[in-house]
Amino acid sequence: MPNRPSKNLKTWATLFPQKFVFISLLAMSIVIRFPFFFRDYIDRDESTFILMGQSWVNGHLPYTELWDLKPPITFLFFAGIIYLFGKSFLAIRLFGALLVATTAYFTYKIGAETGSRRMGYWAALAAVALQSLFGSLQGVMSEHLCMAFFMPGLFLLLKTKSNWGYLLTGLLMGTAIMTKLNIAYAVLFLGLFTTYTNFRSKTITKGLWQAFIIGSGIVFIVAMTLFPYYLEDQILVWWNSVVQASLAYAGAGKGSILNLAPTFLAIALFFLIAWKKAYFDFKDIKIQLLTIAIIGVLFSFAKAGRINSHYMIQLYPILIVLVVLALRTINIPVKKTFKPIIGLLLIMLPAESYLEYYRIVKNKIDKGTFYNGEGITVPQFLNKTYPYEKNVLFLDYHIGYWLLDAMPPTKAATHPSNICRDELFPYLDNPRKTALDEITFIMSVARPTIVVTRKNRLVFDEKRIEENRYINAYLKKHYTVRATVEGAEIHKRSK
């Protein structure tokens, strides 16, 4: 069905020219996310990325001094901000808002290509909200960075016909992969599909040339992340950390099909209804490419066996284009009396942000600062009470290492959860073989003077019964609780 521009669409385009689209999306992103700029941490992963970035700024390549399970460009993003702006939560979160707006802008561009500019703009607004609300999405996650490169790459794949466009597509897709490795499945599926469609249309030579140029761009980015390790004769460090560890983590089988089923069934049902009702044309190559990208992302979820809330950041911007396109086709009539109610619901959507605005204002009145959370107040307490003590173990609130200028006692302790991911130990060059061995080494050999835990909470996952039993017994025998700072307990070694 051809898309004919309507009189209303022309009016909208005149009133809201394209140059204001990105500005409005950035403004929306900042308004929704701004009160969270002052939190100590929103997700543990974000804190870990900050630590890894700081280590790089200090002259240590990722995985050599500290360790985490992400490709290097994720850490390069944080390192760049820290290098330019110092230890600034505000700068990091502001750039996070910019990432969200960038992804949303290319959601708009893809929506405009597949439907109309108005449709694309509604999809973009939804993309900002879905990347910024609910759960831990207010933090700066690797998925935010990944999609800020993947979505413009996907747009170029839909649009470009030039060799330079193909090369830029490859560079963008390669950068996305080197921020979040699982997006490689979506890129692979898109590559196989475009090659197949060129074969069917008997333009296989053109298709192979296109695939070669795009693939060259991807390989170039991957090679550039490897190059610093080549110079330091540490290629194996890169290979083990970026590739081998990711495969081991994905194959650990920690998830359940029951966790995946609701999302997979809902999306399958959406596509089934869209096909039956002809909400959009599945013969359109652009619709096909968006569908293949969604399948690739879902396949990566299936490989991991889990869907955390922040994983969905990789799905929302692509899927929302097709959802809005379907809604436009349905054209549900809305009674005039319902429009104010719908408007009110949209205004109330960012309720989390409103609550956080209230919290930071209250914190400013009570404590004289907008910055809040144990990741900030605990280091302040330690600096005041034990000003020269740097041998600290944060079993939570580990952003505290950054503010104390301290270091985790081992590579595995960079992210507290990694202490119990013994399937990763071979790839971070850890001489310990099990989680219990790692905890024993930290407590009895590294012997942290201060240990920080969450009050009235298990230190490790509830499934780690032996590890929790050990750490609780060790803390009780060798440490004394010296203070409680908000929800954190400060344990000091007594013997």
C-alpha positions in Angstrom: 0.0 0.0 0.0 1.7 3.3 -1.1 2.1 6.0 1.5 0.6 9.2 0.2 1.4 12.3 2.2 -1.8 13.8 3.6 -2.6 17.4 4.1 -2.2 17.0 7.9 1.2 15.4 7.4 2.3 18.4 5.3 1.0 20.8 7.9 2.9 18.8 10.6 6.1 18.8 8.6 5.9 22.6 8.1 5.3 23.2 11.8 7.9 20.8 12.9 10.9 20.7 10.5 13.4 17.9 10.7 16.2 20.1 12.2 14.1 20.3 15.4 13.5 16.6 15.7 16.8 15.7 17.3 16.7 18.7 19.6 13.2 17.8 20.9 14.3 14.2 21.4 17.4 15.2 23.3 15.3 17.6 25.4 12.9 14.8 26.3 15.7 12.4 27.1 17.4 14.9 29.4 14.1 15.9 31.2 13.2 12.2 31.8 16.7 11.2 32.9 18.0 14.3 34.6 17.0 13.5 38.2 18.9 10.3 37.9 22.1 12.1 37.0 22.8 12.5 40.7 22.4 8.9 41.8 25.5 7.0 43.0 24.7 4.1 40.7 21.6 2.8 39.0 22.9 -0.5 37.8 26.0 -2.4 38.9 27.2 -2.7 35.3 27.4 1.1 34.9 29.6 1.3 38.0 31.9 -1.4 36.6 32.2 0.4 33.2 33.2 3.5 35.1 35.9 1.6 37.0 37.2 0.0 33.7 37.2 3.4 32.0 39.2 5.0 34.9 41.7 2.2 34.7 42.2 2.9 31.0 42.7 6.6 31.7 45.3 5.5 34.3 47.2 3.8 31.5 46.0 0.2 31.7 44.3 -1.5 28.8 40.9 -3.2 29.6 41.3 -6.7 31.1 44.9 -6.2 32.2 44.4 -4.4 35.6 40.6 -4.7 36.0 38.2 -7.1 34.2 34.6 -7.2 33.0 32.7 -9.0 30.4 32.2 -6.4 27.7 34.1 -5.4 24.5 36.6 -2.6 24.6 34.6 0.3 23.0 32.2 0.3 26.0 35.1 1.1 28.3 36.6 3.5 25.8 33.3 5.6 25.9 33.6 5.9 29.7 37.3 6.5 29.5 36.9 9.3 27.1 34.3 11.1 29.3 36.5 10.6 32.4 39.6 11.9 30.6 37.8 15.0 29.4 35.6 15.8 32.4 37.2 14.0 35.4 35.1 12.1 37.9 31.8 13.5 36.9 28.5 11.6 37.3 26.8 14.5 35.6 29.0 14.3 32.4 28.5 10.5 32.2 24.8 10.6 32.6 24.5 13.6 30.2 26.3 11.6 27.5 23.9 8.8 28.3 21.0 11.0 27.5 22.7 11.9 24.2 23.0 8.2 23.3 19.3 7.7 23.9 18.4 10.7 21.8 20.7 9.5 19.0 19.0 6.1 18.9 15.6 7.7 19.0 16.5 10.0 16.1 17.4 7.1 13.9 14.2 5.3 15.1 12.5 8.4 13.7 14.5 8.2 10.4 13.6 4.5 10.0 10.0 5.2 10.8 9.9 7.9 8.2 11.3 5.5 5.6 8.8 2.8 6.4 5.8 4.9 7.0 5.7 8.7 7.5 7.6 11.4 9.4 4.8 11.7 11.8 4.7 8.0 12.5 8.5 8.0 12.8 8.3 10.8 15.4 5.8 8.9 17.5 8.1 5.9 17.4 11.1 8.1 18.4 9.2 9.5 21.4 8.3 6.0 22.5 12.0 4.9 22.0 13.2 7.7 24.4 10.7 6.6 27.0 11.3 2.9 26.6 15.1 3.4 26.9 14.8 5.6 30.0 12.0 4.3 32.2 11.3 1.2 34.2 14.0 -0.7 36.1 17.6 0.2 35.7 17.3 1.9 32.3 18.2 5.4 33.7 21.8 4.3 34.0 24.3 4.4 31.1 24.3 0.8 29.9 26.3 -0.9 27.2 23.0 -1.5 25.3 22.5 2.3 25.1 25.9 2.7 23.5 25.4 -0.3 21.2 22.1 0.9 19.8 23.4 4.4 19.2 25.6 2.8 16.6 23.4 0.0 15.5 20.3 2.1 14.6 22.1 4.5 12.2 23.8 1.4 10.7 20.4 -0.2 10.2 19.1 3.0 8.7 21.9 3.1 6.2 21.3 -0.5 5.3 17.7 0.4 4.5 18.6 3.6 2.6 22.1 3.7 1.1 23.0 2.6 -2.4 26.6 3.8 -2.5 29.9 2.1 -1.6 30.7 4.8 0.9 27.3 4.2 2.5 28.0 0.5 2.7 31.4 1.2 4.3 29.9 3.5 6.9 27.2 0.8 7.6 30.0 -1.6 8.3 31.9 0.8 10.5 28.7 1.5 12.6 27.8 -2.2 12.8 31.3 -3.1 13.8 31.3 -0.4 16.5 28.0 -1.7 17.8 29.4 -5.2 18.0 32.5 -4.0 19.9 30.2 -2.4 22.5 27.8 -5.3 23.0 28.9 -8.6 21.4 25.5 -10.2 21.2 24.3 -7.7 18.6 26.6 -9.7 16.2 23.8 -12.2 15.8 21.5 -9.4 14.4 24.3 -8.2 12.1 25.0 -11.7 10.9 21.3 -12.4 10.2 21.0 -9.2 8.3 24.1 -10.0 6.3 22.9 -13.5 5.4 19.4 -12.2 4.5 20.7 -9.4 2.2 23.0 -11.9 0.5 20.1 -14.3 0.0 17.8 -11.5 -1.4 20.5 -10.5 -3.9 20.9 -14.1 -4.9 17.1 -14.4 -5.5 17.0 -11.2 -7.5 20.0 -12.5 -9.6 22.3 -9.6 -8.4 24.6 -11.9 -6.6 27.8 -10.0 -7.7 26.4 -6.8 -6.4 25.3 -8.5 -3.2 28.7 -10.0 -2.6 30.4 -6.7 -3.3 28.0 -5.0 -0.8 28.7 -7.7 1.8 32.5 -7.4 1.2 32.4 -3.6 1.8 30.2 -3.8 4.9 32.2 -6.8 6.2 35.4 -4.8 5.7 34.1 -2.0 7.8 33.2 -4.4 10.6 36.6 -6.1 10.5 38.4 -2.7 10.5 36.6 -1.8 13.8 37.3 -5.1 15.4 41.0 -4.9 14.3 41.3 -1.4 15.8 40.2 -2.7 19.2 42.7 -5.5 18.9 45.6 -3.2 17.7 46.6 -1.8 21.2 46.8 -5.4 22.5 49.0 -6.3 19.5 51.4 -3.4 20.4 51.6 -4.7 24.0 52.0 -8.3 22.9 48.7 -9.2 24.7 46.5 -10.5 21.8 45.6 -13.5 23.9 44.2 -11.2 26.6 41.9 -9.6 24.0 40.8 -13.0 22.6 40.1 -14.6 25.9 38.2 -11.6 27.4 36.2 -10.4 24.3 35.4 -13.7 22.6 36.1 -16.7 24.8 34.6 -15.3 28.0 31.5 -14.1 26.2 30.9 -17.6 24.7 31.4 -19.2 28.1 29.0 -16.8 29.7 26.3 -17.3 27.0 26.8 -21.1 27.4 26.6 -21.2 31.1 22.9 -22.0 30.9 21.8 -20.0 33.9 18.4 -19.0 32.4 15.1 -20.7 32.0 12.8 -20.9 29.0 10.1 -19.7 31.2 11.9 -16.3 31.6 12.0 -16.0 27.8 8.5 -17.3 26.9 6.4 -14.2 27.7 8.5 -11.9 25.5 8.9 -14.4 22.7 5.2 -15.3 22.7 4.1 -11.6 22.8 6.3 -10.7 19.8 5.3 -13.8 17.9 1.6 -13.0 18.5 2.2 -9.4 17.3 3.7 -10.6 14.0 1.0 -13.2 13.5 -1.8 -10.6 13.9 0.1 -8.1 11.7 0.4 -10.7 9.0 -3.2 -11.9 9.2 -4.6 -8.3 9.3 -2.0 -7.0 6.8 -1.0 -4.1 9.1 2.1 -3.7 7.0 3.5 -5.2 3.9 5.8 -8.2 4.7 7.0 -8.1 1.0 8.6 -4.7 1.6 12.3 -5.2 1.9 12.5 -2.6 4.7 9.9 -4.4 6.8 11.8 -7.6 6.2 15.1 -6.1 7.3 13.5 -4.8 10.5 11.9 -8.2 11.2 15.3 -10.0 10.6 17.0 -7.6 13.0 14.4 -8.4 15.7 14.8 -12.1 15.1 18.6 -11.7 15.5 18.2 -9.8 18.8 15.7 -12.4 20.1 18.1 -15.2 19.1 20.9 -13.6 21.2 18.5 -13.6 24.2 17.8 -17.3 23.6 21.5 -18.0 23.5 22.0 -16.2 26.8 18.9 -17.9 28.3 17.8 -14.7 30.0 16.2 -11.3 29.4 17.2 -8.6 31.9 15.4 -5.3 31.7 18.3 -3.5 30.2 18.6 -6.2 27.4 15.3 -4.9 26.0 17.0 -1.7 25.1 18.3 -3.6 22.0 14.8 -4.6 21.0 12.6 -1.6 21.7 13.9 0.9 19.0 13.5 -1.6 16.2 10.2 -3.2 17.4 8.5 0.1 18.1 8.7 1.2 14.5 6.6 -1.8 13.4 4.2 -1.4 16.4 3.6 2.3 15.5 3.2 1.3 11.8 0.6 -1.3 12.8 -1.3 1.2 15.0 -1.3 3.8 12.2 -2.8 1.2 9.9 -5.5 0.1 12.4 -6.4 3.8 12.9 -8.4 3.3 16.1 -11.0 6.0 16.4 -10.6 7.9 19.7 -13.6 9.8 21.1 -13.1 13.4 21.8 -13.9 12.8 25.5 -11.1 10.2 25.7 -8.3 12.5 24.4 -7.8 14.4 27.7 -7.5 11.1 29.5 -5.0 9.8 27.0 -3.0 13.0 27.4 -3.1 12.7 31.1 -1.8 9.1 30.9 1.1 10.2 28.7 2.0 13.0 31.1 2.0 10.5 34.0 4.1 8.0 32.1 7.4 9.2 33.5 6.2 8.8 37.1 9.6 7.4 38.1 11.2 10.7 37.0 8.8 12.8 39.0 9.5 10.8 42.1 13.2 11.1 41.6 12.9 14.9 41.1 11.2 14.9 44.5 14.0 12.8 46.1 16.9 14.9 44.9 15.2 18.1 46.0 14.5 16.6 49.4 18.2 15.3 49.6 19.3 18.9 48.7 17.2 20.3 51.5 18.2 17.7 54.1 21.9 17.2 53.2 22.9 20.1 51.0 23.6 18.2 47.8 21.6 16.6 45.0 24.0 13.7 44.9 22.7 10.7 46.8 23.1 7.0 47.5 25.4 4.8 49.5 28.0 4.7 46.7 28.6 8.4 47.5 27.9 8.6 51.3 29.9 5.5 52.2 33.2 6.9 50.5 32.5 10.2 52.3 32.2 8.4 55.6 35.4 6.3 54.9 37.4 9.4 53.9 36.4 11.1 57.1 36.8 8.2 59.5 39.7 6.2 57.8 41.3 8.9 55.6 44.3 6.8 54.6 42.7 3.4 54.2 42.6 2.1 50.7 42.4 -1.7 51.3 38.7 -1.8 50.9 36.4 -4.5 49.6 33.0 -3.3 48.3 30.6 -6.3 48.1 28.1 -3.7 47.0 28.1 0.0 46.1 31.4 -0.7 44.3 31.3 2.7 42.6 32.9 3.6 45.9 36.3 2.4 44.6 36.2 5.3 42.1 35.4 8.0 44.7 38.1 6.6 47.1 40.8 6.3 44.5 41.0 2.6 45.6 41.3 -0.6 43.7 39.3 -3.9 43.9 41.5 -6.6 45.6 41.4 -8.9 42.5 40.3 -8.7 38.9 37.3 -10.8 39.6 36.1 -8.4 42.3 35.8 -5.5 39.8 32.2 -6.4 39.5 31.0 -8.0 42.7 28.9 -10.6 40.8 31.9 -11.8 38.9 33.4 -13.2 42.1 30.9 -16.0 41.7 31.1 -16.5 37.9 33.8 -19.2 38.1 33.1 -20.2 34.5 34.8 -17.0 33.5 37.9 -17.4 35.7 40.0 -19.2 33.0 39.5 -16.2 30.6 40.5 -13.4 33.1 43.8 -15.2 33.9 42.6 -16.0 37.4 44.7 -18.7 39.2 41.7 -19.6 41.4 39.3 -22.2 40.0 36.1 -21.7 42.0 34.1 -18.9 43.5 34.8 -20.2 47.0 38.6 -20.2 46.2 38.3 -16.6 45.1 36.4 -15.5 48.2 38.8 -17.3 50.4 41.8 -15.7 48.7 40.3 -12.2 49.0 39.5 -12.5 52.6 42.5 -14.4 53.9 45.3 -13.3 51.6 44.3 -9.8 50.3 42.8 -9.3 53.8 40.8 -6.1 53.2 40.8 -3.8 56.2 37.3 -2.5 55.4 34.4 -4.5 53.9 31.2 -2.9 52.7 28.0 -4.9 52.5 24.3 -4.2 52.2 22.5 -4.3 55.5 20.2 -7.3 56.0 20.9 -8.7 52.6 22.7 -11.7 51.3 26.1 -10.9 50.0 25.9 -13.2 47.0 23.0 -14.7 45.0 20.8 -16.8 47.2 21.7 -19.9 45.1 25.3 -19.5 46.3 24.6 -21.1 49.6 28.2 -22.2 50.4 29.7 -18.9 49.4 27.2 -16.9 51.5 27.8 -19.2 54.5 31.6 -18.7 54.2 31.5 -14.9 53.9 29.0 -14.5 56.8 31.1 -16.7 59.1 34.3 -15.0 58.1 32.9 -11.5 58.7 31.5 -12.5 62.0 34.8 -14.0 63.2 37.3 -11.5 61.8 35.3 -8.2 61.5 33.3 -5.8 63.6 30.5 -3.7 62.2 31.7 -0.1 62.9 28.9 1.9 61.3 25.8 1.7 59.3 25.6 4.4 56.5 22.0 4.4 55.1 21.6 0.9 53.8 25.3 -0.1 54.0 27.2 -1.8 56.8 30.9 -0.9 57.3 32.9 -3.9 58.6 36.4 -3.3 60.0 38.9 -6.1 60.4 39.4 -6.8 64.1 41.8 -9.8 63.9 
